[in-house]
């Protein structure tokens, strides 16, 4: 996976690209993003995608993302 290019993609295109990656590459892609970037990305996932991809995050990052998802996007 070309993570440098992945960072440059719009969020909706990131979601599309993630659907074609295997589990290992998805984890690498998530690890390359900051918590804020992950939260923005996870905010546009469907409920099904959200459940699936949250499981790919380590516990500490997953808890931060879940906490941040509870806030309105404009509040930060």
N, C-alpha and C positions, 0 to 999 in steps of 0.2 A: 504494500500500500504506500502511496506517495503522500505522506502526512503533510508536507509543506503545501501541496496543492489543496488538500482537504481543508486546511485552515482558511483558504481563500474563498471557498464556496459559500454561496448564500445558504442559510439554514435549511430551507426547503430542499435544496439540492443535496445537502449533507444527508438528510433523511432518506432521500432516494438512493444515494450511493451506499449508505449503510445497509440497505435491504439486499444488496448484492454481495456483501462481504461475509466471510465466514466468521465464526465466533471469535477466533483469535485476532483477526484484523479489526473487528468491531471494538474489542477491548483496547487494542493499541490506539485506535482512533480516539476513543473516549479518554484514554490516559494522556493524550497529547493536548487536550483542551483544558482550560482553566475551569474552575467551579462555575464562574459566571457564564462562560460560553456553554458549558454543559446544561446549565439551567435554562438558558435561552433555547437551546436545541430541544431539550426534553419538554419544554413548554408547548411545542408544536406537535409532539407525538400523539398518536391516537392512544386511547386507554390501553389497547392491546400491546402496542409498541412500547409504551411506557413501562408496563409490567415486565415485558421481556428484557428491555435494555437496562432497567434499573438493576436487575440481577447481575448484569455484567460489571457493575461498579463495585469497588471495594467498599466495605461497610462505612468507613469514615466519610468518603466522598458521597456515597448514596444518601447518608443522613443529612449532609449539608445540602444536597440538591433537593431532597424532599422538603426540607425546611424552607428553602428559598422559593420553591414552587408554590408554597402556600400564600406568598405575597402577590399582590397585583403587580404586573410587569412594569407599570409606570411609577411604582412606589420607590424603586431603587434609585 
